[in-house]
Amino acid sequence: MEEAIQHLRRDPVLSAIIDRVGEYRIVFRDPEFETLVRSIVYQQLSGRVASVICGRLVSAAGNRLTPESILKLRPARMRKLGLSAQKTAYIRDLARHTRDGRVVFEELAGLPDEAVIERLTQVKGIGVWTVHMFLIFALRRPDVLPTGDLGIRNAMCKAYALKELPLPKEMETMAAGWRPYCSMASWYLWRSLEGDANL
């Protein structure tokens, strides 16, 4: 980890953020079905609201989120827990993909990032942003730059005094010197906004 920090410190802007934020304390989750369900619930919601809905869902599913426990719940019941119709459909689609063996979580760790993105984005409601979060926080991939994340875009805009939010291509150019540690740089950028930089 020290080697990664020293590498990132070559960027003076990022070095100042590292000094301000302090120790790298990322919290990882297991690369399993439940983690991806949580990611779907958290999409476009504040952390507090999403946490309450997640708690209700876990409780309704018998305290364990599995494809089977999700599919036993009726969509109407899931909606009453606070899930939108869309998210209910997405979570159920993920449950079916997993139950039917089209998504095998045990296989994902052995696949390159692009193959993980290709597999998981076949599920309704799982886009590249969600897979980037899964790659960073569950599969612990060291070099993921989530160019679609508004927090990262805001942090880069603020830290580098840009006039407007950077586009994905600009972000890639700015982050070229961070490789192969973009995930760590991303965590520091999230923390620089004072938000909770953990899934």
SVG drawing of the C-alpha trace seen along z (x, -y; Angstrom):
<svg xmlns="http://www.w3.org/2000/svg" viewBox="-48 -28 55 50">
<polyline fill="none" stroke="black" stroke-width="0.4" points="0.0,0.0 2.9,-2.4 4.1,-1.9 0.7,-2.9 0.5,-6.0 4.0,-7.1 3.1,-6.6 -0.1,-8.7 1.9,-11.4 3.6,-12.2 0.5,-14.2 0.8,-17.3 -3.0,-17.8 -3.7,-14.3 -0.8,-14.4 -2.5,-17.4 -5.8,-15.4 -3.9,-12.4 -2.4,-14.7 -5.8,-16.1 -7.8,-12.9 -5.2,-10.7 -4.9,-7.0 -6.4,-4.8 -9.3,-3.0 -11.4,-1.5 -14.1,1.0 -14.5,4.0 -17.6,6.2 -17.8,9.8 -18.1,10.3 -21.5,12.0 -25.1,11.6 -26.1,9.5 -23.4,6.9 -24.8,6.3 -28.3,6.1 -27.2,3.4 -25.5,1.5 -28.8,1.5 -30.7,0.3 -28.1,-2.5 -28.4,-3.8 -29.4,-7.5 -30.4,-7.5 -28.8,-9.1 -26.9,-6.7 -29.2,-7.0 -32.4,-6.4 -30.8,-3.4 -29.6,-1.9 -33.2,-1.9 -34.6,-0.3 -31.8,2.3 -32.5,3.1 -36.2,3.6 -35.4,5.8 -32.9,8.0 -35.5,8.4 -38.3,9.3 -36.1,11.8 -35.5,13.7 -32.2,11.9 -30.3,13.3 -30.4,11.9 -30.2,14.8 -31.8,15.3 -34.3,17.6 -35.3,15.3 -35.7,12.4 -37.9,14.4 -40.1,15.6 -41.1,12.0 -43.9,10.6 -43.0,7.5 -45.8,5.6 -44.2,6.5 -40.8,5.3 -42.5,2.0 -43.9,1.6 -40.4,1.8 -39.6,-1.4 -38.1,-0.1 -39.2,-1.7 -40.9,0.5 -37.7,0.2 -35.3,1.3 -37.7,4.2 -37.5,5.4 -33.7,5.0 -33.2,7.0 -35.5,9.7 -33.7,9.9 -30.4,10.3 -31.9,13.0 -33.1,14.9 -29.7,14.5 -28.0,15.8 -30.4,18.7 -30.2,19.8 -26.4,19.7 -26.1,16.9 -24.2,14.9 -21.9,17.0 -20.3,14.8 -17.6,17.4 -16.3,17.0 -16.0,13.2 -12.8,13.0 -11.0,14.9 -12.1,12.6 -10.5,9.4 -12.4,6.1 -13.8,5.8 -15.3,9.4 -16.9,8.6 -18.4,5.5 -19.7,7.4 -21.2,10.2 -22.9,8.1 -24.3,5.4 -26.5,8.1 -28.6,7.8 -31.4,5.2 -30.5,2.1 -26.8,2.9 -24.8,0.4 -21.1,-0.3 -21.2,-2.5 -22.6,0.3 -20.0,2.7 -17.2,0.2 -18.4,0.0 -18.4,3.8 -15.0,4.0 -13.5,1.6 -15.4,2.5 -16.0,6.3 -13.5,7.7 -10.8,5.3 -9.5,4.4 -6.7,1.8 -7.0,-0.2 -10.7,-1.2 -11.6,-4.8 -15.4,-5.2 -15.8,-7.9 -19.5,-7.8 -19.5,-8.7 -20.8,-12.2 -18.8,-12.3 -15.5,-11.6 -16.3,-14.1 -17.2,-16.8 -14.0,-16.0 -11.8,-16.3 -13.5,-19.5 -13.0,-21.0 -9.5,-19.7 -8.1,-20.7 -10.0,-24.0 -11.8,-23.1 -14.5,-25.4 -16.9,-22.5 -17.2,-18.8 -14.7,-16.7 -15.9,-14.3 -14.9,-10.6 -12.1,-11.1 -10.7,-14.1 -10.8,-12.1 -8.9,-9.3 -6.2,-11.7 -6.0,-13.4 -5.8,-10.0 -3.1,-8.5 -0.4,-9.1 -2.4,-7.4 -2.3,-4.0 -2.2,-1.2 -3.8,-2.6 -6.9,-4.5 -9.2,-2.7 -7.1,-4.2 -7.1,-7.6 -10.9,-7.4 -11.3,-6.6 -9.3,-9.6 -11.3,-11.8 -14.6,-10.7 -13.2,-11.3 -12.1,-14.8 -15.8,-15.7 -16.4,-14.6 -18.7,-11.9 -18.6,-8.3 -16.4,-6.7 -17.5,-3.1 -20.2,-1.1"/>
</svg>
